[in-house]
Amino acid sequence: MKQILKKLKLNHLQYQNNQLFIENVNVSALAKKHGTPLYVYSEHAFLNPLKELQKALQPLSYTICFAMKSNSNLQILKLLKKNGCGIDTVSGGELFRCEKAKIPGKDIVLSGVGKSESELKYALNYRDTGIRSINVESEGELELLQKIAKKEKKKVKIALRFNPNINAKTHPYLSTGLKKEKFGLDKNEILNLTKKWHQFPDLELQGLSIHIGSQIFEMKPLKDAFLETKNFLLQLKERGFPIKMVDLGGGLGVKYDASNNKEKVMSIPEYGKVICSIFKNMGKDFHVCIEPGRTLSGNAGILLTKVLYEKKRGGKSFLIIDGSMSELIRPALYQAHHEIIPAILQGTKTQNTDVVGPVCESGDFLALDRDFPKSRPNDVLAVLSAGAYGMTMSSHYNTRPKPAEILVSKNKSKVIRKRETYEDLIKGE
Ligand SMILES: *Cc1c(COP(=O)(O)O)cnc(C)c1O
């Protein structure tokens, strides 16, 4: 178990006298006090990669826009804002969260393949100033945005989302930079649009945005996409567009599976170096945005759950826990691997087991066929690397109230979202 923490480089988690701690807070005590299932985040783990990225991009004029779809808790947004981070949004609801967290418009970008009229209007009028960039993904969106801008008498800063047709070599559901995928505009489409830019007098084309996928472990596809984008920016500049920015998306992979050697995490300094070397000579007013999601949030969270029952049939063993696909859908949705470790180490005996939830679906598992320490009812387990796309992808399926969220800093912990009640579940019905 200690080996797993080491291999995943989860420095904010460690066993002291066989008890699991997140920073300096005992995980079992949190489970006892707040109940399970329970999301717990480490402040340190959020800020560490942020600081690394900030250092790596130092030579540039840059904004790091955290992809809040990976973790959108208001207190997390406030924490990141306090530490110099901006936000990448993909919906009106996310803009609303930004407003509540008092994120300035200049630190926000809006992406998404299907923004509605009201969402575009929201972005354009966000705190009067609008936002840094609306990343437009289709001709229809451009036409709609122009119509809104004219009506609202605003000039709007936009980037076009460029689909470079580059294979990010990740899970097919996580790839977004191929022509066959719904995202962005290809080179010809963008060139054709620029030819009729007189139709969009209130839209200022300041640059391009890309995001070729998520859970990427190789620098090469990213570097290829960056180079392609830079050349394209220069081409647009030549055509007279006042090019001032690029948004390079997110996508850096996080290690989830301690024994999978293919999950070799890219070094942030290396990543920064590649970005700086490609974009440093774009002029002194040129601005680079990146949109890391999982890089900041992935390792920062754990999901605490409790063993309810142990069940044996034939040669097979099931550990039935109180966490499920309703709280963490990644295993069911992407066949994702999450390491699971006990909150208290007792003995070295292991057995092969499936770790499954109470939800009525055979896809409701958190681990299959895993050699796992022998556990008993009421034992607390920690599902690791659950900070990204965990709570934000959770659902009420089987009418399960959403779990509470806790933020830990050193020896302090605070509730940053209350556990839902049954009453909360029927609100609005
Ligand atoms: C999801 C998404 C991101 C973040 O992806 P990660 O893999 O979590 O870093 C960034 N930009 C856009 C446009 C996205 O859709």
The ligand as an SDF file (V2000), in Angstrom:
LIG
                    3D

 15 15  0  0  0  0  0  0  0  0999 V2000
  -11.6930   18.9960  -20.4220 C   0  0  0  0  0  0  0  0  0  0  0  0
  -10.9870   20.1290  -21.0000 C   0  0  0  0  0  0  0  0  0  0  0  0
   -9.7740   20.5580  -20.4490 C   0  0  0  0  0  0  0  0  0  0  0  0
   -9.0850   19.8680  -19.2940 C   0  0  0  0  0  0  0  0  0  0  0  0
   -8.6550   18.5740  -19.5900 O   0  0  0  0  0  0  0  0  0  0  0  0
   -7.7220   17.8070  -18.5590 P   0  0  0  0  0  0  0  0  0  0  0  0
   -7.4390   16.5270  -19.2320 O   0  0  0  0  0  0  0  0  0  0  0  0
   -8.4900   17.6190  -17.3110 O   0  0  0  0  0  0  0  0  0  0  0  0
   -6.5020   18.6190  -18.3390 O   0  0  0  0  0  0  0  0  0  0  0  0
   -9.1790   21.6760  -20.9970 C   0  0  0  0  0  0  0  0  0  0  0  0
   -9.7430   22.3360  -22.0340 N   0  0  0  0  0  0  0  0  0  0  0  0
  -10.9060   21.9350  -22.5970 C   0  0  0  0  0  0  0  0  0  0  0  0
  -11.4590   22.7100  -23.7260 C   0  0  0  0  0  0  0  0  0  0  0  0
  -11.5570   20.8310  -22.1020 C   0  0  0  0  0  0  0  0  0  0  0  0
  -12.6950   20.4350  -22.6800 O   0  0  0  0  0  0  0  0  0  0  0  0
  1  2  1  0
  2  3  1  0
  2 14  2  0
  3  4  1  0
  3 10  2  0
  4  5  1  0
  5  6  1  0
  6  7  2  0
  6  8  1  0
  6  9  1  0
 10 11  1  0
 11 12  2  0
 12 13  1  0
 12 14  1  0
 14 15  1  0
M  END
$$$$
